[in-house]
Amino acid sequence: MTERQRRHRVGIVLAVWAMSLLSSCGGDGGEGDQEPPSSESLSRLRIDIHGMHCQGCADAIHTALSGHPGVMEDSVSFADSTASVRYDATRISPDGIIGLITELGYTAAVSSGSTE
């Protein structure tokens, strides 16, 4: 990894961290007014992730996923290079979830037969 890539990744991680702090403090203005998702709109997705080098990478991905209001629950495994995501399909798509991960500089793809 070049110095430029490292600085870019650190900048993204810091931005995601700051966004998660704002959303956990109610700084996004109005998310609390929305109704909880119906059980019909909840889906589960397993994602293969390439490019994680340490637990910090997994933590950065978790922060990005958990900071999105459409993601209800997530688990990122550095050891397995995977993520399991429970999400509200009316608020985010599988491609949107993949996009959250690839924006951090990782390669991600839906695992075969992973949606429920």
C-alpha positions in Angstrom: 0.0 0.0 0.0 1.4 3.4 -1.0 1.6 6.3 1.4 -1.1 8.1 -0.6 -3.5 5.0 -0.3 -2.8 4.8 3.4 -3.6 8.4 4.0 -6.8 8.1 1.8 -7.9 5.1 3.8 -7.2 6.8 7.1 -9.2 9.9 6.0 -12.1 7.7 5.0 -12.1 5.9 8.3 -12.0 9.2 10.2 -14.9 10.5 8.1 -17.0 7.4 8.8 -16.2 7.5 12.5 -17.3 11.2 12.6 -20.5 10.3 10.8 -21.3 7.5 13.2 -20.8 9.8 16.2 -23.2 12.3 14.7 -25.9 9.7 14.0 -25.5 8.1 17.4 -26.0 11.6 19.0 -29.1 12.3 16.9 -27.2 14.8 14.8 -28.8 13.6 11.5 -32.0 15.4 12.3 -35.1 13.3 12.3 -34.2 9.6 12.0 -36.0 9.0 15.3 -39.3 9.9 13.7 -39.4 6.9 11.3 -41.3 3.7 12.0 -39.4 0.5 12.6 -39.1 -1.7 9.5 -41.7 -4.4 8.9 -40.5 -8.0 9.1 -41.3 -8.4 5.4 -38.8 -5.7 4.4 -35.9 -7.2 6.5 -33.4 -9.2 4.6 -30.0 -10.8 5.4 -26.9 -10.7 3.2 -23.5 -12.4 3.4 -20.7 -10.5 1.7 -17.1 -11.6 0.8 -14.6 -8.9 1.4 -11.1 -8.6 0.0 -8.4 -6.2 1.1 -8.8 -6.3 4.9 -5.3 -6.4 6.5 -6.2 -6.2 10.2 -9.1 -6.0 12.7 -9.0 -2.2 12.3 -10.2 -2.8 8.7 -13.1 -4.9 9.9 -13.9 -2.2 12.5 -13.9 0.5 9.8 -16.3 -1.6 7.7 -18.6 -2.2 10.7 -18.7 1.5 11.4 -19.7 2.3 7.8 -22.4 -0.3 7.8 -23.8 0.4 11.2 -23.9 4.1 10.5 -26.4 3.6 7.7 -30.0 3.8 8.8 -31.0 0.9 6.6 -28.6 -1.5 8.3 -30.3 -3.1 11.3 -27.4 -5.4 12.3 -24.0 -6.4 11.0 -21.1 -8.6 11.9 -17.7 -8.2 10.1 -15.1 -11.0 10.4 -11.5 -10.2 9.6 -10.6 -13.9 10.0 -13.2 -15.1 7.5 -13.1 -12.0 5.2 -16.9 -11.7 5.3 -19.7 -9.6 6.6 -23.2 -10.6 7.5 -25.7 -7.8 7.3 -29.4 -7.7 8.3 -31.0 -4.7 6.5 -34.2 -3.0 5.7 -34.7 -3.5 1.9 -36.9 -0.5 1.7 -34.0 1.8 2.8 -30.9 0.2 1.2 -30.2 -2.4 -1.5 -27.5 -5.1 -1.6 -25.7 -2.9 -4.1 -25.9 0.0 -1.7 -24.4 -2.2 1.1 -21.6 -3.3 -1.3 -21.1 0.4 -2.1 -20.6 1.3 1.6 -17.7 -1.2 1.7 -16.1 -0.4 -1.7 -16.1 3.4 -0.8 -13.6 2.5 1.9 -11.3 0.9 -0.7 -12.1 -2.8 -0.2 -13.4 -5.2 -2.8 -16.8 -6.7 -1.9 -19.2 -9.1 -3.5 -22.4 -10.8 -2.4 -21.7 -14.4 -1.5 -23.4 -17.0 -3.6 -26.9 -17.9 -2.3 -26.5 -15.5 0.6 -29.8 -13.6 0.6 -32.8 -14.6 2.6 
